Amino acid sequence: MVLLADYRGREQSYVKHVFLERYLEALIFKTASVYRHIVYVDGFAGPWQSANELFKDTSFGIALNALRRAKETWKTKSRDVKMTAFLVEQDPKAYGKLATIQPQFHDIEIKTYNEDFISLVPTIVADIPRDAFAFFFIDPKGWGIPLLKLKPMLARQKSEVTFNFMFEFINRAASITDPDTVAGLNELMPYGDWRQRLTAAADADERKAILIDAFTKNLQQIGGYSYVVPTEILRPLTNRTLYCLFYATRHEIGLKEFRQCQTKALDAQASTRAALKVEYEVAGSGQQEMFTSLHDMGPNETAAEREAAKKAAEAAVLELAPKAPDHITYKQLWPMVLTKHAVRLTEVNAICTGLKKKNELIFLDWPPHAKAPKDGYRLQRPAQGAKLIIPPARRRS
């Protein structure tokens, strides 16, 4: 388990690793129920500024422990799952530490590379067995990534990716006219009219939305993903976005787990930022009791955002649900809502249940004692001006 004490001075990495730990724990375990070989690829493994002698505060340490726990759990269920990790680090000094990791994880096959990740992409893709499922983690120290050169990896069908988009640096670079900088950003986001849109941006929020949308569409197009969703990581003491973690998957179950893990990561971010602000104020005033009390009384900074997201999700449900006599299934609906709004599936369930009670949504297959919608249920909005008649649930054979 990642511990905040290991992240002194780099608290934003703690939030990132809370997400990574929860995401990998959930997805590796679920995926191992279908695939007997799981491969984890870390393109920029480090370690950097690790304060834990077992590297538990590094991305590869978190991933290796998640692989091990999933392997051990499935072994108790008489299912043997092979776990493999490909760890890449170009810096010789950091690689020297990375290369010592294998003895700690004798139950996992680990391959380390002291080379440039981009040049290794064809080799790594060729080394991943065709029947294995792969998790790619791309967390560069900068932003100079030619995305099209990652296509052989991103487009691999049995895979998904988490990509750290270094927003603060990219946002700054997007205003620089130096030819090398322009070319580098064009390689990161080769498609779309995002540069023209940036020129017309009215403010910083619109500028951020344009850049996030541009990378979302580029990653989706190049990798052929069904769902691409971001999580913003803020600077510890200011409301400025430092970077965005983009998660891309081809399966709605991955999307469901992402939103669940995202909530935990954002809670960790809120509590960490609140504690750091108290510490900062105490250091400036010496009045620890007063500021600690204010922290305890203050609302979670994500609470208002979460409520706004749920309201937006409710509006999306009503917009996406067609009017009678047309209908869609719940399995078609909820992934569209989760893709656009930072809500969990359980929250969409509750939203739809509430709309049903208010007669704003009709479920054609809802059994009398059901408490939440299921994927196969058909749904629609009442036709305008029509008298609402709730149809009987279909009998199931």
C-alpha positions as CSV (number, residue, x, y, z in Angstrom):
1,M,0.0,0.0,0.0
2,V,1.3,3.4,-0.9
3,L,2.0,5.7,2.1
4,L,2.0,9.5,2.1
5,A,5.1,9.5,4.3
6,D,7.1,8.2,1.4
7,Y,6.1,11.2,-0.8
8,R,7.4,14.2,1.1
9,G,7.9,17.0,-1.4
10,R,6.3,15.1,-4.2
11,E,2.7,14.8,-3.0
12,Q,1.3,14.9,-6.6
13,S,3.0,11.6,-7.2
14,Y,1.3,10.2,-4.2
15,V,-2.1,10.9,-5.8
16,K,-1.0,9.4,-9.1
17,H,0.2,6.3,-7.3
18,V,-3.0,6.0,-5.3
19,F,-4.9,5.8,-8.6
20,L,-2.4,3.4,-10.1
21,E,-2.4,1.1,-7.2
22,R,-6.2,0.9,-7.0
23,Y,-6.6,0.6,-10.8
24,L,-4.0,-2.1,-11.2
25,E,-5.3,-4.1,-8.1
26,A,-8.9,-4.1,-9.6
27,L,-8.1,-4.6,-13.3
28,I,-5.3,-7.1,-13.0
29,F,-7.4,-9.3,-10.8
30,K,-10.4,-9.2,-13.0
31,T,-8.4,-9.6,-16.2
32,A,-6.6,-12.6,-14.8
33,S,-10.0,-14.4,-14.5
34,V,-10.0,-14.5,-18.3
35,Y,-6.3,-14.4,-19.4
36,R,-3.7,-16.7,-18.1
37,H,-0.8,-14.4,-18.9
38,I,-0.7,-10.7,-17.8
39,V,2.0,-8.3,-19.0
40,Y,2.8,-5.0,-17.5
41,V,4.9,-2.5,-19.5
42,D,6.4,0.6,-17.9
43,G,8.1,2.8,-20.5
44,F,9.8,5.3,-18.1
45,A,10.2,3.3,-15.0
46,G,12.9,5.2,-13.1
47,P,13.1,5.0,-10.1
48,W,13.0,8.8,-9.3
49,Q,13.3,10.2,-5.8
50,S,12.2,6.9,-4.2
51,A,12.1,7.0,-0.4
52,N,11.2,3.4,0.1
53,E,14.0,0.8,0.0
54,L,11.6,-1.8,-1.5
55,F,10.5,0.8,-4.2
56,K,6.9,0.7,-3.0
57,D,6.6,4.4,-3.9
58,T,7.4,3.8,-7.6
59,S,5.1,2.9,-10.4
60,F,6.9,-0.4,-11.1
61,G,7.0,-1.3,-7.4
62,I,3.2,-0.7,-7.2
63,A,2.6,-2.7,-10.4
64,L,4.8,-5.6,-9.3
65,N,3.1,-5.9,-6.0
66,A,-0.3,-5.8,-7.7
67,L,0.8,-8.6,-10.1
68,R,2.0,-10.6,-7.2
69,R,-1.2,-10.2,-5.1
70,A,-3.4,-11.2,-8.1
71,K,-1.2,-14.2,-8.8
72,E,-1.3,-15.4,-5.2
73,T,-5.1,-14.9,-4.9
74,W,-5.8,-16.8,-8.1
75,K,-3.5,-19.6,-7.0
76,T,-5.7,-20.2,-3.9
77,K,-8.5,-20.7,-6.4
78,S,-6.4,-23.3,-8.3
79,R,-5.8,-21.0,-11.2
80,D,-2.2,-20.4,-12.3
81,V,-1.6,-17.0,-14.0
82,K,1.7,-16.0,-15.4
83,M,2.8,-12.5,-14.6
84,T,5.5,-10.6,-16.6
85,A,6.8,-7.1,-16.4
86,F,8.8,-5.2,-19.0
87,L,10.5,-2.2,-17.4
88,V,12.3,0.4,-19.4
89,E,14.7,3.2,-18.2
90,Q,17.1,5.0,-20.4
91,D,19.0,6.9,-17.6
92,P,22.0,4.8,-16.5
93,K,22.0,5.8,-12.9
94,A,18.3,5.1,-12.4
95,Y,18.6,1.9,-14.4
96,G,21.3,0.7,-12.0
97,K,18.6,0.7,-9.2
98,L,15.9,-0.7,-11.5
99,A,18.1,-3.7,-12.4
100,T,18.2,-4.8,-8.7
101,I,14.5,-5.5,-8.5
102,Q,14.3,-9.1,-9.8
103,P,15.4,-10.9,-6.6
104,Q,12.5,-9.3,-4.7
105,F,9.9,-10.7,-7.1
106,H,11.1,-14.3,-7.9
107,D,7.5,-15.3,-8.8
108,I,7.3,-12.7,-11.6
109,E,9.2,-12.7,-14.9
110,I,10.9,-9.3,-15.1
111,K,12.8,-7.9,-18.2
112,T,14.6,-4.6,-17.8
113,Y,15.9,-2.4,-20.6
114,N,18.5,0.4,-20.4
115,E,17.4,1.9,-23.7
116,D,15.1,4.5,-25.2
117,F,11.5,3.4,-24.9
118,I,10.3,4.7,-28.2
119,S,13.0,2.7,-30.1
120,L,12.1,-0.4,-28.1
121,V,8.3,-0.4,-29.0
122,P,8.6,-2.9,-31.9
123,T,10.7,-5.2,-29.7
124,I,8.4,-5.1,-26.8
125,V,5.3,-5.6,-28.9
126,A,6.9,-8.6,-30.5
127,D,7.9,-10.0,-27.1
128,I,4.3,-9.9,-25.7
129,P,2.7,-13.3,-26.2
130,R,-0.4,-13.1,-28.5
131,D,-2.6,-14.7,-25.8
132,A,-1.5,-12.3,-23.1
133,F,-3.3,-9.1,-21.9
134,A,-1.1,-6.1,-21.5
135,F,-1.3,-3.0,-19.3
136,F,0.9,-0.1,-20.6
137,F,2.0,2.7,-18.3
138,I,3.6,5.7,-20.1
139,D,4.8,8.3,-17.6
140,P,7.5,10.4,-19.3
141,K,9.5,13.1,-17.5
142,G,8.7,15.5,-20.3
143,W,6.2,15.7,-23.2
144,G,8.3,14.9,-26.3
145,I,6.5,11.7,-27.3
146,P,5.8,11.0,-31.0
147,L,2.5,9.3,-30.5
148,L,2.3,7.6,-33.9
149,K,5.5,5.7,-33.1
150,L,3.6,4.1,-30.2
151,K,0.8,2.9,-32.5
152,P,2.0,-0.7,-32.7
153,M,1.7,-0.9,-28.9
154,L,-1.4,1.3,-28.4
155,A,-3.3,-0.5,-31.2
156,R,-2.7,-3.9,-29.7
157,Q,-6.2,-5.3,-29.1
158,K,-5.7,-7.1,-25.8
159,S,-4.4,-4.1,-23.9
160,E,-5.1,-0.8,-22.3
161,V,-3.0,2.2,-21.4
162,T,-2.5,4.9,-18.7
163,F,-0.7,7.9,-20.1
164,N,0.6,10.8,-18.1
165,F,-0.1,14.0,-20.1
166,M,2.2,16.7,-18.7
167,F,-0.4,19.4,-19.0
168,E,1.5,22.3,-17.4
169,F,4.5,21.9,-19.7
170,I,2.4,21.2,-22.7
171,N,0.2,24.2,-22.1
172,R,3.2,26.5,-21.9
173,A,4.9,24.9,-24.9
174,A,1.7,25.4,-27.0
175,S,2.4,29.2,-26.9
176,I,6.0,28.8,-28.1
177,T,6.8,29.4,-31.8
178,D,10.2,27.7,-31.8
179,P,10.2,25.2,-34.7
180,D,11.5,22.3,-32.6
181,T,8.8,22.9,-29.9
182,V,6.1,23.2,-32.6
183,A,7.2,20.0,-34.2
184,G,7.4,18.2,-30.9
185,L,3.8,19.1,-30.0
186,N,2.6,18.2,-33.5
187,E,4.1,14.7,-33.0
188,L,2.4,14.4,-29.6
189,M,-1.0,15.4,-31.1
190,P,-0.7,14.9,-34.9
191,Y,-4.5,15.1,-35.6
192,G,-7.1,17.8,-35.3
193,D,-7.4,21.6,-35.4
194,W,-6.4,22.1,-31.8
195,R,-3.8,24.8,-32.6
196,Q,-6.5,27.0,-34.4
197,R,-8.9,26.4,-31.5
198,L,-6.2,27.5,-29.0
199,T,-5.7,30.8,-30.8
200,A,-9.4,31.6,-30.3
201,A,-9.6,30.4,-26.7
202,A,-11.2,32.9,-24.4
203,D,-9.5,32.0,-21.2
204,A,-7.3,29.5,-19.4
205,D,-10.1,27.1,-18.7
206,E,-11.1,26.9,-22.4
207,R,-7.5,26.5,-23.3
208,K,-7.2,23.5,-20.9
209,A,-10.4,22.0,-22.3
210,I,-9.0,22.2,-25.9
211,L,-5.7,20.5,-25.0
212,I,-7.4,17.8,-23.0
213,D,-9.9,17.2,-25.8
214,A,-7.2,17.1,-28.4
215,F,-5.1,14.5,-26.7
216,T,-8.2,12.5,-25.9
217,K,-9.1,12.3,-29.6
218,N,-5.6,11.6,-30.7
219,L,-5.1,8.8,-28.2
220,Q,-8.5,7.3,-29.2
221,Q,-7.8,7.5,-32.9
222,I,-4.3,6.1,-32.8
223,G,-5.0,3.3,-30.3
224,G,-8.5,2.5,-31.6
225,Y,-9.9,2.8,-28.0
226,S,-13.6,2.8,-27.2
227,Y,-13.2,4.9,-24.1
228,V,-10.6,7.5,-23.2
229,V,-11.0,9.5,-19.9
230,P,-8.7,11.9,-18.0
231,T,-8.0,12.6,-14.4
232,E,-6.5,16.0,-13.5
233,I,-3.8,16.1,-10.9
234,L,-3.4,19.5,-9.3
235,R,-0.4,21.2,-7.8
236,P,-0.3,20.6,-4.0
237,L,-0.9,24.2,-2.9
238,T,-2.6,25.8,-5.9
239,N,-5.7,25.1,-8.1
240,R,-3.5,24.6,-11.1
241,T,-3.5,21.4,-13.1
242,L,0.0,19.9,-13.2
243,Y,-0.8,16.9,-15.3
244,C,-3.6,14.6,-16.5
245,L,-3.7,10.9,-16.3
246,F,-5.4,9.5,-19.4
247,Y,-6.9,6.0,-19.2
248,A,-7.8,4.3,-22.4
249,T,-9.6,1.0,-22.8
250,R,-11.8,-1.0,-25.2
251,H,-14.1,-2.5,-22.6
252,E,-16.8,-0.9,-20.5
253,I,-15.7,-2.9,-17.4
254,G,-12.4,-1.0,-17.5
255,L,-14.3,2.3,-17.7
256,K,-16.4,1.3,-14.7
257,E,-13.3,0.4,-12.6
258,F,-11.5,3.6,-13.7
259,R,-14.3,5.8,-12.4
260,Q,-14.3,3.9,-9.1
261,C,-10.5,4.3,-8.7
262,Q,-10.6,7.9,-9.8
263,T,-12.9,8.8,-7.0
264,K,-10.5,7.3,-4.4
265,A,-7.6,9.2,-6.0
266,L,-9.4,12.5,-6.0
267,D,-10.3,12.0,-2.3
268,A,-6.6,11.4,-1.6
269,Q,-5.8,14.5,-3.6
270,A,-8.3,16.6,-1.6
271,S,-7.1,15.4,1.8
272,T,-3.4,15.7,0.9
273,R,-3.8,19.2,-0.4
274,A,-5.8,20.2,2.7
275,A,-3.2,18.9,5.0
276,L,-0.4,20.6,3.1
277,K,-2.2,23.9,3.2
278,V,-2.7,23.6,6.9
279,E,1.0,22.8,7.3
280,Y,1.9,25.8,5.1
281,E,-0.3,28.2,7.1
282,V,1.1,26.8,10.4
283,A,4.6,27.4,9.2
284,G,3.8,31.0,8.4
285,S,1.8,31.8,11.6
286,G,2.7,29.3,14.3
287,Q,-1.0,28.9,15.2
288,Q,-1.3,25.1,14.6
289,E,-4.5,24.6,16.6
290,M,-6.5,27.2,14.7
291,F,-5.6,26.0,11.2
292,T,-6.0,22.3,12.1
293,S,-9.5,23.2,13.4
294,L,-10.3,25.0,10.1
295,H,-9.1,22.0,8.1
296,D,-11.4,19.7,10.2
297,M,-14.4,21.9,9.6
298,G,-13.8,22.6,5.9
299,P,-15.6,20.6,3.2
300,N,-13.8,18.2,1.0
301,E,-12.8,20.3,-2.0
302,T,-14.0,17.6,-4.4
303,A,-17.5,17.4,-2.9
304,A,-18.9,20.3,-4.9
305,E,-17.3,19.0,-8.1
306,R,-18.8,15.6,-7.5
307,E,-22.3,16.9,-7.0
308,A,-21.9,19.0,-10.1
309,A,-20.8,15.9,-12.0
310,K,-23.8,14.0,-10.8
311,K,-26.2,16.7,-11.9
312,A,-24.5,16.8,-15.3
313,A,-24.7,13.0,-15.5
314,E,-28.5,13.2,-14.8
315,A,-28.9,15.7,-17.6
316,A,-26.9,13.5,-19.9
317,V,-29.1,10.5,-19.1
318,L,-32.2,12.4,-20.1
319,E,-30.5,13.7,-23.3
320,L,-29.3,10.2,-24.3
321,A,-32.5,8.3,-23.6
322,P,-34.8,8.5,-26.7
323,K,-38.5,9.3,-26.5
324,A,-41.0,6.5,-26.8
325,P,-41.5,4.5,-28.8
326,D,-37.7,4.4,-29.4
327,H,-35.5,2.9,-26.7
328,I,-31.9,1.9,-25.9
329,T,-30.5,-0.6,-23.4
330,Y,-28.9,0.4,-20.2
331,K,-25.7,-1.2,-21.3
332,Q,-25.6,1.3,-24.2
333,L,-26.4,4.2,-21.9
334,W,-24.2,4.0,-18.9
335,P,-20.8,3.8,-20.7
336,M,-21.7,7.0,-22.6
337,V,-22.4,8.8,-19.3
338,L,-19.3,7.5,-17.6
339,T,-17.1,8.6,-20.6
340,K,-18.2,12.2,-20.3
341,H,-18.8,12.6,-16.6
342,A,-16.7,11.8,-13.5
343,V,-19.3,9.6,-11.9
344,R,-19.4,5.9,-10.8
345,L,-21.8,3.3,-12.2
346,T,-23.5,3.1,-8.8
347,E,-24.2,6.8,-9.0
348,V,-25.7,6.4,-12.5
349,N,-27.8,3.5,-11.2
350,A,-29.1,5.8,-8.5
351,I,-29.8,8.6,-10.9
352,C,-31.8,6.4,-13.2
353,T,-33.7,4.8,-10.3
354,G,-34.7,8.4,-9.2
355,L,-35.7,9.4,-12.7
356,K,-37.9,6.3,-12.9
357,K,-39.6,7.1,-9.6
358,K,-40.3,10.6,-11.0
359,N,-41.7,9.1,-14.2
360,E,-39.1,10.9,-16.2
361,L,-37.7,7.6,-17.4
362,I,-39.4,4.4,-18.4
363,F,-37.7,1.0,-18.1
364,L,-39.5,-1.5,-20.2
365,D,-38.1,-4.6,-18.5
366,W,-37.8,-3.6,-14.8
367,P,-39.1,-6.4,-12.6
368,P,-41.3,-5.5,-9.6
369,H,-38.7,-6.0,-6.9
370,A,-35.6,-4.8,-8.7
371,K,-33.6,-2.0,-6.9
372,A,-31.3,-0.9,-9.7
373,P,-31.2,-1.1,-13.5
374,K,-29.3,-3.9,-15.3
375,D,-27.5,-4.0,-18.6
376,G,-30.3,-5.7,-20.5
377,Y,-33.1,-3.3,-19.5
378,R,-34.5,-1.2,-22.2
379,L,-35.3,2.4,-21.4
380,Q,-36.9,5.5,-22.9
381,R,-38.4,8.9,-22.0
382,P,-42.2,9.3,-22.2
383,A,-43.4,10.7,-25.5
384,Q,-44.2,14.4,-25.0
385,G,-47.8,14.9,-23.9
386,A,-48.4,11.2,-23.7
387,K,-50.0,9.7,-20.6
388,L,-47.5,7.6,-18.8
389,I,-48.3,3.9,-18.8
390,I,-45.7,1.7,-17.1
391,P,-45.5,-1.6,-19.1
392,P,-45.4,-4.9,-17.2
393,A,-42.0,-6.5,-17.0
394,R,-41.2,-9.1,-19.5
395,R,-41.4,-12.6,-18.2
396,R,-38.1,-14.3,-18.2
397,S,-37.8,-17.9,-19.2
